[in-house]
Amino acid sequence: MKIKHPFLKSVKLIQKGTPALFPMVLLSSLIDAAYPFINIILYAKLITDITKPEKDFDSLLRTAIILIVLNFLGKLLKNFIGQFQDVLHYAEKKVVIQSVADKSWKLDYKMLGDPDLNKRIASMNRWLYGHGILNIPGNLKSLISSLVSAGLSFSILSQLFLSKAEGQEKIVGFLNGWGFAAVFILWFLVALIFSMFSKRKSAEISMKSFELNRSDYKIENSIIWDCIWDYIPGKDIRLFRSADLVLKKLKEATDRSDNLYIKYMLKSNVLEGSGLLLKSIFYSLVIYILVAIKCYYGAFDVGNLFEYVSTVTLLSDAIISFFGTIAGMKGEKKYLEDYLDFYYMPESASTGTKHLTDEIRENFTLEVKDLTFTYPGLDTPTLKNISCTIKKGDKVAIVGRNGSGKSTFIKLLCRLYDPDSGVILLNGTDIREYDLSEYFSFFSTVFQDYCIYGLSIADNVAPVLNRDEEKVNEALVNAGFGERLAELKDGTNTYIHQWFSPDGIELSGGESQKIAIARCLYKDAPFAIFDEPTSALDPVSEADIYERMNRFAGDKAAIFISHRLSSCVFCNKILVFNDGTKVQEGSHKELVKDEDALYYKLWHAQAQYYA
């Protein structure tokens, strides 16, 4: 049966990830609910024995010893179960965080650029530790404890109404009749309803203040803190003396959110405090007096007076806690829905099942036909009616001004995005028909916005579980990183940055780029793509790298995107992009002859500096 309610769906997910958590929550709930009643009953007996005219010291001593031992064992058991539950809750937190990470990696790449999705993820990261799915075990514990506590309270208080006062006075008839029970229950409900009303209003105000965490103020606050602590922007903040501006923006953001938070929390505390005060007054004036009068007329012992009064408080707290938890869970429904909508979001548009065979890898042709693509949220296409053919062994340069669609084209080629119209064929088959993971394995890439992890050099070159260390070294040498590698005492085990190791190193932009190139070389896929692979390198290193990459490409297909047109010379095909369209195609010798065309202008704009 399909579960629809977000709470039940969440329970199912938690049970799947940490199956021991809910049994421990149940055990903890029962102990937490029963523990106060053990004390109340034993204290009541102790008080009764002490107030008797003829004292039984053996009974007193026995009761006191039992009370001490049960208190000790009870606290020991509560602490043990509480710590064990904390461990399980931490395990649950890891499972939930891992599920968010796993889901993010499985989503189509294009979805990561969706502003609404990013806002949802940012919101989810903020409430993850105190609300939503991680609060479910605590809510269940509160509900179970409240129900058990209420049940035990009713069973004890039933004796209050059944016990009979002694004497001939009129008040004794009232105490033994239905009038006592009616007044008691009515006044109890009045106090309870008022207390619940004030608590509910207080909770609503608190929830409203918590909504500030989802507001743009908190997002702005988070961004500013990233600017303060992040290593990368630290250079600019210091060199451009931006600290005062950033701190001013931080103060403005925190002042806005804090003022609203203080405003709401003051209201909440005043309401909740007044509710507790009036509840205490109601109990003191009526309920406690009623119980005391019945005790005075001999319906029960003094110890029972303590027992019933304490039980009334526990019953009230249990009912308030139960309905308060229910109200809180309703308020948190949207947080559960945020998580569940994300968790059950369709992961990939890919429905392909066709395998990428060795025959395809050894002999392939990629045909691009009338490709058009528009980024989500934009009205104007980034690419329009692009067509070309790339075969195994082709070396293709894609050139053009900034924003002409070069990087977008290779993202479509790699199937990080699907086109609005048109098709890309691999050996005559639409690439969407191939298994997506296998299709990804077809490409080795160096993107212009490549990622360097704060892990070891080897982890960056071969970010896989089982790697060939010899091949890692070979890739680094072929990427021009050999001399630098020889200087490092830990070799490829050297960490980049000092986030995980105090012996970590800092790389120059050119060295980082070489490691990104080494990652591409290590993968050694049939199709290599280099998007601005030498932007951080000096001209000598650039020439060396291009020579190395050309040798590496061998009989593979390779695409070079660069604003430095020196890569065009050894490419047999050049595609010239302008405003999202392909305006020229040919070899360097062919294209450089047309003095009126874009390629000629781009080439000669740079040639004068090389000359």
Salt bridges, closest charged atoms under 4 A:
ASP32 OD1 - LYS78 NZ 2.79
ASP32 OD2 - LYS141 NZ 3.02
ASP49 OD2 - LYS45 NZ 3.05
ASP49 OD1 - LYS52 NZ 3.89
GLU92 OE1 - HIS89 ND1 2.87
GLU204 OE2 - ARG200 NH1 2.68
GLU204 OE1 - LYS201 NZ 3.84
GLU211 OE1 - ARG214 NE 3.68
GLU211 OE2 - LYS334 NZ 3.10
GLU220 OE1 - ARG256 NH2 2.77
GLU252 OE2 - LYS248 NZ 2.61
ASP255 OD2 - LYS251 NZ 2.76
GLU272 OE2 - LYS199 NZ 3.07
ASP317 OD1 - LYS279 NZ 3.02
GLU332 OE2 - HIS131 ND1 2.69
ASP338 OD2 - ARG214 NH1 3.02
GLU347 OE2 - LYS103 NZ 3.34
GLU362 OE1 - LYS392 NZ 3.64
ASP394 OD2 - LYS573 NZ 3.79
ASP418 OD1 - ARG415 NE 2.79
ASP430 OD2 - ARG432 NH2 3.03
GLU438 OE2 - HIS355 ND1 2.72
ASP459 OD1 - ARG467 NH1 2.82
GLU469 OE2 - ARG467 NE 3.15
GLU487 OE1 - ARG484 NH1 3.71
GLU506 OE1 - HIS497 ND1 2.95
GLU511 OE2 - ARG484 NE 2.89
ASP524 OD1 - LYS556 NZ 2.66
GLU532 OE2 - HIS563 ND1 2.46
GLU542 OE1 - ARG564 NH1 3.26
ASP544 OD2 - ARG548 NE 2.77
GLU547 OE2 - ARG551 NH1 3.28
ASP555 OD2 - LYS392 NZ 3.74
GLU585 OE1 - LYS582 NZ 2.57
